[in-house]
Amino acid sequence: MHNRRHAQTGQRVTLNTHRWWRDAVIYQVYVRSFLDSTGDGIGDLAGVRAGMPYLKKLGVDGIWLSPFYPSPQHDHGYDVADYCDVDPLFGDLAEFDLLMTDARRLGIKVLLDIVPNHCSSEHPWFRAALAAEPGSAARARFHFADGRGPAGAEPPNNWHAMFGGPAWSRVTEADGRPGQWYLHMFTSEQPDLNWRNPEVGAHFDEVLRFWLDRGVDGFRIDVAAGLFKHPDLPDSPDPEADARTRDSVNPLAWNRPEVHDVWRHWRSVCEEYTERDGRDRLLVGEVSVPTAREHAQYVRPDELHQAFFFDLLSAPWDADAFRKVISEAMQDIAGTGSTVTWVLNNHDQVRTVTRYGELGTEGSGLGAARARAAALLMLALPGAAYIYQGEELGLPEVVDLPDDVLTDPIFRRTGSRARIRDGCRVPLPWSGHASPFGFTSGAESAKPWLPQPAYFAEYATDRALADTRSFWHLYRDGLQLRGQLPQLGEGALRWLEAPPGVLAFVRGDGLVCAVNFGTAPTPAPVSGTPLLSSGPCPAGVLPGSTAAWWISDSTNP
């Protein structure tokens, strides 16, 4: 253990360099698209169990499971009807317990996705609220309000939902008359919970303890900058900002100061379990806020352990842009005593192979080369990293899914394909030359819940494992080298002089990483053959769209 001063307060922060999460690599399992064990075309918990040896071979430290709770699936499980059970679509609690047993045997940590900002419109609480009178205790668990204008026919304020359309829906009262309105910042099937009501916090205490008692290692918290709304629910000066950006922009609905008290309490619950058996529990938040400095407020020593740093994911392919966001993260976030949680892909974003290349039905060669280079850069940075399933295969975004198979509520609410997320959620290809590519245990005619394109054959895991030049081997080799380097979580980072378009840094353990964001080769910052590179990399040269690692004692800070 050692001490560091908080970058903003100057207070001394005690760090434990051996806490597993500080430099962990976590693999995001989107359960319904990982592996199907029943032949119904939808992945399940038994499929996750069957795939865990593959993840162990890859070398990840843990997995984050997307929601598998009982749900009508209007938003693929992020509309939760029961937080303490398993939807029959994915298995049952007995299957979950077997998954935990297997994970423990393999040394894989397990994080669950928890959704505290909103629940399903089929949650018993919301059903009770619909049946209750205005002003009742049942409605006080949500944001019910009278409408404006004649007969209350207009919504209580002008807010718009992030997934498009108004953020309010009107209910029909028990006597058949049009009644109050309720708030939903995503879809009408996902009513926002009122966290000013102590019953809500008490309920989630029970939820946390239910899963912690079953052995989970922590939680990924959906919409962690949400929960609280301005108590007066006033109009927004830019009511469509959330929908326009598909981000948590409205300051009246997101990033309210009261939310930090919730994370302090949740941290205390996790620390209670950690102190009981010495096994660290982790809270990692989906925190979307404007600046790294605001982000850092969520990972202060008594709040969340970590929060996803999305600025790297959203940065354009440009050396100066990457250097700026990395520098801000290292200064503001690492300065709290936490470590930065790096991410390049997830279930809500266009995959890097497509994002960095030419948008089309497949990832371009340029996009693939850049994605490989970005992967090595991310894995070299001090802190933790999260990998989204299929990222290790180099899967491109599926951009040409027909309208009649799209399931994203964004498409249903807006009719626009511009920001839909189905393309990164197409089920994984495991083997074979035609769909379902080993994804489902059913007959060859079995249909995955989203259709897989024919070119997925090139990305199947069996081919990736057999080809030492594949994305899979690049990730596996990078993870193995990370395991041999002693200062991943705490390592210092110093930028090195580099030609325009090249980013190069050295860490305290002597690891040098350089990325050529351009297309022309440049001199390498270190002589000799690299330990690992994202593409062919002769000694002394760093080709375009390539990243490489070296160990150099002479460049230690």
C-alpha positions, 0 to 999 in steps of 0.5 A: 500500500502507498499514499497519493494526494487527491488531485483536487482536495489535496487530501492523502488517499491510501491505495492498495496496489493489490486490489484485483479491479484496479488493473483488471480486464473485464469481458462484457457478455451480452447474454442474449447474443453470446451462446444459446444452449436451448436452440431458441435462438437467444443466448442464455446463462447455460451458454455463458457457462459453456463459453467460460473456458474460451474466456479463460483461455483468452485471459480476461479477469472477469465478466460483466453480464447484461441484464438477465432478470425477468423482463418483457424485453422492451429494451432487451432486459434494461426494463426490469420487472423483478431484480431478484430472479432470472427470466426463464428466457435465460435460465433460472437461479439454479443455473445462475448458481452453477455459473457462479460455481464455474466462474469461481473454479476458473478464477473469473470474477462476475459482475452483474448489470443493475438498473436503478434509474428505472424499472419495467412498466410491468414491475409490481410497483408500477402496476400498483401505481397505475391502480392507485389514486393520484397522491398515493404512496404507490405513485410516490415511488415514481414521478407522477404529476398532473398535466398542464393546460386545459384538462391537464392535456399537456405533459408536466414539462417539455423534457424529451426521452433519450430514445426519442419522443416525449419523456411523459406518458399519460395514464387512464385512471381507474374511473376511465378518465385521462389522468396524471402523467409519469416520467420516463427518460428512455421509453414509456415501458421504463418508468423512472424511479423516484429516488427521493422516496426512501422506499426506493433506496431500501429496495435496492439495498435488498437487491444488492444483498440478494446477489452479493449473498449469491457470491457476485463480485460486484455490479456495473451500474446502468445510468449511474449519473441518473436517479435524481431529477430536479425536485420542481421538474422545470422546463429545460432550455434545450428539451431535445438535447438528450434525444439529439445526442443520445446522451445524458445532457439535460442537467435537470434530469442527470448528474444531480448532486444527490446521487453521490450519497447513493454511491457512498451508501452502496460503497459501504454495503460492498465494503461490508462484504469485503471486510467480512471475507476479504474478497473485494467487491466492485462498483463500476458506473456507466457515468456520462458527464461532460468532463473528466473532472466531473467524472472524477467526482464519481470515483472519489475514495468513498464512492464508486470504485470505477466508472467507464471513461467514454471519452476514449471511445468517442475520440476521433482517430487522431493522435492529438485527440487521443493524447488529450483525453488520456491526459485528462483522464490520468490527471483528473480520474487517477488523481482520486485514488481510483484507476481509469476504466478504459473502453473502446466498445460496448453494446450501445456503440458502433464497433471500432472496426467500422467506426475507424474505417469506411462505413459499409457492410463489413469493416474495411482493412483500414478500420481493422488495422486501426482497431487493432492498434487502438486495442494495444493502446488501451491495453497498455494504459495504466488502469482497467479495461473492458472488452465487449464480446466480439471485439476480440474477434474483430467483428464489424458492425452489421449495418444492413439489417433489414427494418423488419428484424430491428428490435432497438426501441430507438428505431421503434420510437423514432423510425430512424436507423441513425443511432440504432444499436442492433448492429453491434448486438448480432449473435457471435459466430463460433464455428462453421460456414453458415448461420447460425455459426455454432451460436445455437445448439438447435438445428442448422435451420435455427434462427438467431434472434438477429440474423448473422451475415454470411461474412461472419464465417470469416470471424468465427472463433474456431478460425480466430483461434487457429490463425495466429495473426487474428484479432483473438491472438493479438488480444490474448498476447496483450493480456498475457503481457499485461499479466507480466507487468507489475504496475498496470494499475498504478503505473506512471505515464510520461509522453515521449517526443514523437513525429506528428501523427504518432502517440508514444508514452512510457510507463513506470515499469519501462513499457513503451507504447507507440501508435502511428495514427497516420498511414505512412511509416515513421521511425520507431521511438525505441530500437529493436524488435517490439514485444508485441505489435498490431501488425508487421513491425520491423525493427526501427520502423513504426508502420502506419495504422500500427501500435507496438510495445517495447520494454526500454530501461533507458526511457524510464521516467 
